[in-house]
């Protein structure tokens, strides 16, 4: 299977305009903080996201705490953001509900 290629900054900018809750993390990643009622809900979200990520063989960096999870997407071997990251960011929103 071929790996995705790095997107042009203008492509990422256009996506971010339509997804204003996501923020750039440097030039190579996007990040969003999701809030939940408690720790258990944040863990449950993280597990659901993990299964979705595993299906696509692409995995986020997740920081987890009481009532929140921060999700960061990047494609290390492409050296930045790819369409796969943007697609999985949208999946992350669906998983969060």
C-alpha positions as CSV (number, residue, x, y, z in Angstrom):
1,X,0.0,0.0,0.0
2,X,1.4,3.4,-0.9
3,X,1.8,6.0,1.8
4,X,0.1,9.4,1.5
5,X,2.1,12.4,0.5
6,X,2.5,15.7,2.3
7,X,-0.2,18.3,1.6
8,X,0.6,21.8,0.4
9,X,0.1,24.5,3.1
10,X,-2.8,26.0,1.1
11,X,-4.6,22.7,1.2
12,X,-4.3,22.5,5.0
13,X,-5.3,26.2,5.3
14,X,-8.5,25.5,3.3
15,X,-9.3,22.5,5.5
16,X,-8.7,24.5,8.7
17,X,-11.1,27.2,7.5
18,X,-13.8,24.6,7.4
19,X,-12.8,23.0,10.7
20,X,-12.1,25.9,13.0
21,X,-11.9,23.8,16.2
22,X,-8.6,22.3,15.0
23,X,-5.3,24.2,15.3
24,X,-2.0,24.0,13.6
25,X,0.8,22.5,15.8
26,X,3.9,23.9,14.1
27,X,4.0,23.3,10.3
28,X,3.5,19.6,10.5
29,X,0.5,18.7,12.6
30,X,-3.0,19.6,13.7
31,X,-4.4,19.4,17.2
32,X,-7.7,19.6,19.0
33,X,-8.8,19.4,22.6
34,X,-12.0,17.5,23.3
35,X,-13.8,17.9,26.6
36,X,-15.9,15.3,28.4
37,X,-18.0,14.9,31.6
38,X,-15.3,12.9,33.4
39,X,-12.2,10.8,33.1
40,X,-14.2,7.7,32.1
41,X,-15.8,9.4,29.2
42,X,-12.4,10.7,28.0
43,X,-10.9,7.2,28.2
44,X,-13.9,5.7,26.3
45,X,-13.4,8.3,23.6
46,X,-9.7,7.5,23.4
47,X,-10.5,3.7,23.0
48,X,-13.1,4.3,20.3
49,X,-10.6,6.6,18.5
50,X,-7.9,3.9,18.8
51,X,-10.1,1.4,17.1
52,X,-10.9,3.8,14.3
53,X,-7.2,4.6,13.9
54,X,-6.2,1.0,13.9
55,X,-8.6,0.3,11.0
56,X,-6.7,2.9,8.9
57,X,-3.3,1.9,10.2
58,X,-2.6,5.5,11.2
59,X,-2.4,6.5,14.8
60,X,-2.7,9.9,16.6
61,X,-0.8,11.2,19.6
62,X,-3.3,11.5,22.4
63,X,-2.9,13.3,25.7
64,X,-5.5,12.2,28.2
65,X,-6.6,13.7,31.5
66,X,-9.7,14.2,33.7
67,X,-12.5,15.3,31.4
68,X,-10.3,15.9,28.3
69,X,-8.3,14.3,25.5
70,X,-6.0,16.3,23.1
71,X,-5.6,14.6,19.8
72,X,-2.7,15.4,17.4
73,X,-2.5,14.1,13.8
74,X,0.6,14.1,11.6
75,X,2.2,11.7,9.2
76,X,5.8,11.3,10.3
77,X,7.1,9.5,7.3
78,X,5.6,12.2,5.0
79,X,7.1,14.9,7.1
80,X,3.9,16.7,7.8
81,X,0.1,16.6,7.2
82,X,-1.4,14.3,4.6
83,X,-5.0,13.7,3.5
84,X,-5.1,10.8,5.8
85,X,-4.6,13.1,8.8
86,X,-7.4,15.3,7.7
87,X,-9.7,12.4,7.1
88,X,-8.9,10.9,10.5
89,X,-9.4,14.3,12.1
90,X,-12.9,14.3,10.7
91,X,-13.4,10.7,12.0
92,X,-12.2,12.0,15.4
93,X,-15.0,14.5,15.4
94,X,-17.5,11.8,14.6
95,X,-16.1,9.5,17.4
96,X,-16.4,12.4,19.9
97,X,-20.1,12.9,18.9
